[in-house]
Structure formats: structure tokens, C-alpha cells
């Protein structure tokens, strides 16, 4: 029979319609809703149903049903609540995963709903639920276990309970002590601190002291002495580890049983294959440590109830340890269940079909239930793409790999890649409070392994030379993420390659060289979602390469064609025109519309033939999953972190954030240095193992992110507080500092700057300039490496009123406010002109005689005198006049130069000179240059300054003005 929502108990009807947590306690074998303020509060004598509803990125709702059994709850109640979960699953469409949770043996998924922990209280409905809070606080001792989720258990308050292996919390009336065993891990200690915070807030109204006691500290430590005093004094703990009462028996093999009419029959088979499961039956898979119930799609609700009751009988009739039970429906099996089988065909897993969701929605709608969110709405556009979450006004540098060397590309060539080559790119952009960097490698499909290895090695050295501050990316052709295209803006991929290794490979294998030639025949497919994200990809020049959903550029020896499919939009055509200006500028083109092409067009493509009309499907971004990774002896172990937050990222560990279309490898500051060079290998191993069985491609983009330098396209998956990642110390020290208010204040940290990226709704005017500056200098020095003299001079080369054209106006004001507090903001109209600044700074480089002492003047008088003497900068002051003033001042200073000071060539005054000038004042090297050479170097420095992006020039000027 069909079980609908109206057949459920009144308390359960209408549940599971929106994301969130819903909980019911079983009272007299009936569910009673638990209010939100009591979520996470469990009693040992009760049973509960917990429904977790999650909205996926596709718009559908996913359900996980847990039933929790307190250690003092009855077996009859356990059987009753198991039947209720089967009915609830059927009413929700039969796609939910059901979990049996036993007190003390809960799954990590269940515990993640109630972070940091659950601490069941004694009692229950049968003994009276409304407990009166005792007037006197009762001292309690808890043991905490777990690196990722914490299992908390109350233990006897006695010295004999303590041991060296675990972490304990002693909760007294006035103070909470955390005792960390000498063999406990840093991560366990850090997680236990979250429990301390929970106890403080829950049982002390946030008002009590906190003390951390380390195993081995004697009475000399005041807090340690106070702690041991509560146990009657200090005494050494036994070296023998404490017995684990929750020990689970080892599995003696996996056994499969079929369930018919409430009876189980073992199934004999040499190996577990998916084909053993019949869609008309239910099965029990006994793995010892865990048990699964599998329900065929064609089974009735009575069969499913019978299977759940049979599973409960397993627990009652045997002396087995308290195992977890997971129930799954055919087509919606969990990764853990599928992994138990020797082979599981990928096509057998049904990924939430639209038809199934529609039937469930229609059923609920007939029952008067609001189905919004259960099915994907028609308003969702298939063209929607994820936002790049990266500032689009930064600075880009690109190098092509040629063996052991990298060749810098000029600005006009930076976004033109060849499929047979490898490239390194470095993108610098304004961050929260400093310049951020992304260093990446791009591998063409036809590139040679030799060039790939060189690219990875060179990119890694670049990141290392910058103290691992940049995020690092490994990208393959055809799998580029949105961030890459936004960085490149107008990206073109040509066939063939230019590297020596590629040419050698072509020659040795006698393969035709298909490298792009401007005068030959070439076909480009144009795609993208806007002028800040457009690509032209050279494909085989044949008619089968066309697609009605795209625009194309085809050129021959002397003719250029454009071709637009019938399914393309005006935006697609606009992008094609923009790419045409880059591939074949200033050439006459012949526009071709699908269905009315000329013969010459088909001749260039080798004749007309059938071609597809559907869009090229790309892998969509899925819900992210976080894994903690342990790598040793070339083996990778990954543990999923459920309901993850920023606090789950431990500084001693390596984590992987799996987003399906890309993965992020996060490296903590205190990870073993020997493991850091293996980070990329860990990412590659993760893709190979495919822990979620989601068919990850080996070419999936990999980002390497270090703690404290997380880019916004990583932090968007968290509720991020950058000041936490910037703190020093291990995980325990960081959390202890925050808990005891000894850490840096988090509210005063400036917020991360909002990334600047183009709108996806429309295509701007074609004449609009690119929104970022690009440099052609491969050796562009960082601002922090400039000399003080250069910083001072550079601040006066541009008109002070000129706005940064590279950065949108909304970004300028916050930057100025950060540098200048309102009360200290300088009056820019009173700053000295360039000639005065130049004269003031160059005077420092000349040898001068001591001046006679003068009467001291007050700061106010001095400031007034300086303002009176310095000419004001006006809006009418031109760049030419300012430069003329500089030259005139330079001539005057030449005549005043002290001829007694020995001069040296510039090459002998450099810090890395092979023949350094002897006996000079190293702090005033410029003073030993001749006036002519100083002026020459000044002009060179000025030119170097002008090569910087506008936003960086403005930052330089502001910094010097503040100084």
C-alpha cells in the first residue's frame, strides 16, 4: 500500500519542507515535537526522531532520518520508533537514509548536528521530564574523545578515572578545568575546549573561570595545584591505558541476509556483487561494526517495516556490541554501503530524478502541503554560472615553459595559450589588507610530461620564494575553473605548441604538426558568459565540430567567416565580435547564419555533414564536502567532516574541500614541513581514490591554500573570520586564547574587500577598456622592496587628485579610511609640490656640515612654519610644470654639491656589487653618486614606478603621505 503524509501521526505531518532540523521525543509511543530551544538536549530514558533536511544546489531536498535510543530506553520503544522512521521515509518519497543511533555510539554525522557535543541527562518521560534545576551545583567529571566531533561521557569523579591518553573536563561550581593527558593529541585538546565553552554557556550562564591543566605539572603551578586539590592531592597516574568500555568487536566478515516475512536467510556467494540484490526484496548486510538494511524499490511498506524489525532482533538476540544501523533505498545507497561490494556499477545509482521529485511534490500538493523548494523551479536559468569570487582589477603575468626555462609573455600574448604547451601565471590583486597572489600552472591537452614537471617545479619555487603566501593552482585544458577565465578575461586556445619538447615529440613520433598558423585554415568555438569571461577554442576544422548553441570564427588563407547557431543569443554574438578583434582584427568578415551558409564556407570545413544542436554540458558545482587527510607511505586516508565550519580546520592537519568541479587542499601552518612538498600529490591521490564515488576526473583543478592566506573563492564556503586564521600557535593554544579572551580582538579586523567581477546580466559596450592593469615587465618588483628614497619620490609624480582608474570608486573610500583616521586625515591641498619633495629628499643624499643649535620650537610652530614656506598644490598644476620644477631643482643642487665627497659608479654602490665601494656610509649610498648619474637613475626609477598598476601607484603615494 502507498503511505502518504496524511497517514502519519499528526505531530509529523508537514515536516521536511525546508532546510533545517526537526526533532520529536517519543512519549507513550507517540512523537511529540521538541522546541528549537531544546534541540541537543537528550534524556537517557527516552527515544527521539531527528529529521535533517538539506537543500542541494540543484534545488531538491535531501532527508536524513535518525532515531536516537537512550541507554535506559526500553526495547519496545526502540522497535516502535524504528517503525515510525520507515513510515516517515515513505511519506517523504522513500529517498531518505535512516540511521539507528545508540547513546555513546552515535555516528559522526548525527553528532555534527549538535556541535560541539551532546551531554545526555539522566531521566526521561517515565521518570518525569520536567526536572527541577538543583540549587547547588554538582561537580561532574567528563571524558572527551574525538578529533573532529567530540564524544562526551560522564565518568566517576575520582583520581583513578584519569589517564594519560584522554582529555577530561572537571566542572565545578566556580571553575571549569580541562585536564589534557600527556598522550592526548593537540586536536583532541582543542576540540575539548569547545565543550568547555558549551558547559560554561549552558550550565554557568557564561560566568565562570576556565583553567587548562597539563598532565605532568606539579603543585608549583597554581591552577594545577587547585585541580589536584579537588582530588585530595597529587598522585602519579598509572602508565597502563584505561580500559575502553565502549570497545566494539572486530568484524568477522561481511554477511548478507535476505528478509522475507520477518525471517532472515543467509545468502551464500563467493563475492559481494550488486546483482545479488533483488528490487522486490529487502536485505540485511551485517558488517560487524555496522549493519545496513537495503530496501528494493519495488518493496511494500510492510516489507520495509519487517526488515527494520528483523534488524532490531539482531541486536536483541546477540551479545554483539552496540553497532550502528543504516537503512538505504535502492538507487540512493550511501557511499559506505556501496564500498562494501566488490563491484558496483556507476549507472545503477539514481541521482534524484526529476520525475520522482515531481511525483512526490504532486502527492504533497494534493495533501495541501507547500512544495516550494522540493522541485527545481522553471525560473532557474541553465546559463547561471558560479561567481568567480576574485577581484578582476589585478595584475597578471604569464610565462610559457620551454624545457628548464620560462619565457615571459608580453601583455598582448598573455591570454593566448597553445594546447601543446604548459604555462605559469601569477595574478596579483587587492586583498583584505594586503596584496594577494594566485600562482598557477596550465597544462595543454597535448603538452609533454617534461614540460609539465618543469612547470610544477618552477611554480612551486615561486610560491616558496614568497613564503607560501600565494594560493597555488593546477589547471588542465578543458577543466578550467571560472576564476581562471576571469583572470584571463579573453582567453584563446590554439592547437599545437611552441616548446622544444613538443616539437621534438612531433618529430620523433612522425605526427603531423597542427600548430596554429595565422595564414592557414582554423576554426574557433566562442563561449563564455560575458566580456570578463570569454573564450575562443580552436577545434578541428570540420563541419561536425559545429553546434547550434555556439558561435564560431572560421578563417582560411584570405577569408574570415563568422557562424552563429540558431540557439545562440545576442550576447553570444557580441562575444564572438570581441574575440574576432583578437584573432583577426581589421579584416573583412562574411557573416553566416545556420541554414543559409555559402559553399565556400563548407569547402573550408571539408564539406557539409551533420552536427549536434545541444549545448555542451559541463559538470556543475556540487555541495562541498570537507575531508581531513592523513598521508603516509604513499597511502592516503580521508575522513569526512560533516556540517563543517572554519573551526574544523586544524592548523596541524591537511584538509581537502571537494566541490566536484574543483578541489582545495588546505595546509595548516603547523603541518609537518616534510609533508608540505607532497601537498599536490595528496590532491592527486584524492582524485584517484574518489572517496565519494562521484567519478572525479584526474584533470579536476586543484588549489593549494595555506592557512592565513585563504583566497575569497575558498572562504566563500565558510562563515569566515580571517583573524582566526591569522592567529599564531597550535590549535589548542588558539582556541584557549579566544576562550580566555587573550586572543586578538576579532571585531577590529577590517573586513575582506568585496571581489570586483563583471555582471553576468548584460554585455558592456565593446569599447569599454579592460578593468585591470597589465604589466609587460617580468621582473616587476614588489612595493615592499622599494627603497625609502624611491617611495618618497614616487609619491609626487602623479597629480594627487587623480583617481585610481583601475579600481571602482566604491573601493577607494574604504582604502583611504583605513589609512587615515578621520581625526588625522591630512589636508591634501597643503602638501608640498613635487619640486619641493624632490629637493627635500635629495638633500638627504648630500654631505652636510653640522648646523648650529637653535632654540627648540614647538611642533605646532614648526608645522605652521613648514606650511607657510611650502607652496600649495593647485588643480591647475600640470605634470609638465612639475617635472620642469624637478629638473630646475636638480640643476640648483648640482651647483651646491660638495666636491670633496668622493663619487663612485652606480654598479659599485649596489648591495650585490662584485667590487663594492670602500669606506662609505651604507645608509646614504646615493650621496656618493655623481649628480648626472643620480638624475639618470632617478629617471629610470620614475619610469619603473609608472609601470606599476594604478591602484598600486595610489597605494604607494598614500603610504608615503602618511609617513
KABEL-V215076 format. One record per helix or strand of 2 or more residues. SS is the DSSP state (@ for helix, = for strand). FROM is the first residue (numbers start at 1). TO is the last residue. If there is no record, write none. Layout:
((SS:FROM:TO) (SS:FROM:TO))
//
This chain:
((@:5:7) (=:20:27) (=:30:33) (@:36:38) (=:47:55) (=:61:69) (@:75:91) (=:97:102) (@:108:112) (=:140:145) (=:151:155) (@:159:161) (=:167:171) (=:175:180) (@:186:203) (=:209:214) (@:222:229) (=:255:260) (=:263:266) (@:274:276) (=:282:286) (=:290:295) (@:301:317) (=:324:329) (@:335:339) (@:346:348) (@:354:366) (=:395:402) (=:405:408) (@:411:413) (=:416:418) (=:422:430) (=:435:443) (@:449:465) (=:471:476) (@:482:488) (=:490:494) (@:500:508) (=:522:530) (=:533:539) (@:543:545) (=:551:555) (=:560:564) (@:570:583) (=:589:593) (@:599:604) (=:625:632) (=:635:641) (@:646:648) (=:654:658) (=:662:667) (@:673:676) (@:679:689) (=:701:706) (@:712:715) (@:722:725) (@:731:739) (@:783:785) (@:788:794) (@:809:819) (@:822:824) (@:828:830) (@:834:845) (@:859:869) (@:879:896) (@:906:909) (@:922:928) (@:931:946) (@:950:962))
//
